[in-house]
Amino acid sequence: MAEEKVRTTITLPVELDRQLRESVPLRKRSAFIAEAVTKLLREAERGEAWDEAAGICSDEDYPHWRTPADVRRYIAESRDPANWRRPASDEG
């Protein structure tokens, strides 16, 4: 089933309208504009998510993320089998 669509009116700057008409064929403009708006809305949503997440990790809580060297050390240590814990079922 085709997605329901609605007709809307937008106002564009003259130069932008000219570029759109020169670059996108007549019967493809609505799809082109819909795709552009979809991308911009996703970017806006991501920006809002980043703003909400900003500051949730403090240096005090995650000292191993403080510098790139700390992160590399943390990853190396976490990959070292000597630092792995055995599952509770294996402990006797």
C-alpha positions as CSV (number, residue, x, y, z in Angstrom):
1,M,0.0,0.0,0.0
2,A,1.4,3.4,-0.9
3,E,2.2,5.9,1.8
4,E,-0.4,8.5,2.2
5,K,0.7,11.9,1.0
6,V,-0.5,15.5,1.6
7,R,-0.1,18.6,-0.6
8,T,1.6,21.5,1.0
9,T,2.9,24.9,0.0
10,I,6.4,26.1,0.7
11,T,8.3,29.3,0.0
12,L,11.8,29.2,-1.2
13,P,14.4,31.9,-1.9
14,V,14.5,32.6,-5.7
15,E,18.0,31.3,-6.2
16,L,17.3,28.0,-4.3
17,D,14.1,27.5,-6.4
18,R,16.1,28.1,-9.6
19,Q,18.8,25.6,-8.5
20,L,16.1,23.0,-7.7
21,R,14.3,23.4,-11.0
22,E,17.6,23.1,-12.9
23,S,18.9,20.1,-10.9
24,V,15.8,18.0,-10.3
25,P,13.3,16.9,-13.0
26,L,9.8,18.1,-12.6
27,R,8.2,14.8,-11.5
28,K,11.0,14.1,-9.0
29,R,11.0,17.4,-7.0
30,S,8.5,16.3,-4.3
31,A,10.5,13.1,-3.6
32,F,13.7,15.1,-3.6
33,I,12.3,17.7,-1.1
34,A,10.8,14.9,1.1
35,E,14.2,13.2,1.3
36,A,16.0,16.4,2.1
37,V,13.5,17.2,4.9
38,T,13.7,13.7,6.3
39,K,17.5,13.9,6.5
40,L,17.4,17.3,8.2
41,L,14.8,16.1,10.7
42,R,17.1,13.1,11.5
43,E,20.0,15.4,12.1
44,A,17.9,17.6,14.3
45,E,16.8,14.6,16.4
46,R,20.4,13.4,16.7
47,G,21.4,16.9,17.8
48,E,18.7,16.8,20.5
49,A,19.9,13.4,21.6
50,W,23.5,14.6,21.8
51,D,22.4,17.6,23.8
52,E,20.5,15.4,26.2
53,A,23.5,13.0,26.6
54,A,26.1,15.8,27.1
55,G,27.7,15.6,30.4
56,I,26.3,12.2,31.5
57,C,29.9,10.8,31.8
58,S,32.1,12.5,34.2
59,D,35.9,12.1,34.5
60,E,35.4,11.0,38.1
61,D,33.1,8.2,37.1
62,Y,35.1,7.1,34.0
63,P,38.8,7.9,34.6
64,H,39.8,5.4,31.9
65,W,38.1,7.7,29.3
66,R,40.0,10.8,30.3
67,T,42.6,10.7,27.5
68,P,43.2,8.7,24.3
69,A,46.1,6.9,26.1
70,D,43.8,6.0,29.0
71,V,41.2,4.6,26.6
72,R,43.9,2.5,24.8
73,R,45.2,1.2,28.1
74,Y,41.7,0.3,29.3
75,I,40.9,-1.5,26.0
76,A,44.2,-3.4,26.1
77,E,43.5,-4.4,29.7
78,S,40.0,-5.5,29.0
79,R,41.1,-7.7,26.2
80,D,43.8,-9.4,28.3
81,P,42.5,-12.8,29.3
82,A,44.4,-12.5,32.6
83,N,41.8,-9.8,33.6
84,W,38.7,-11.8,32.6
85,R,36.5,-13.3,35.3
86,R,35.3,-16.8,35.3
87,P,31.5,-17.3,35.0
88,A,29.9,-18.0,38.4
89,S,29.0,-21.6,37.4
90,D,32.8,-22.4,36.9
91,E,33.8,-21.3,40.4
92,G,34.0,-24.1,42.9
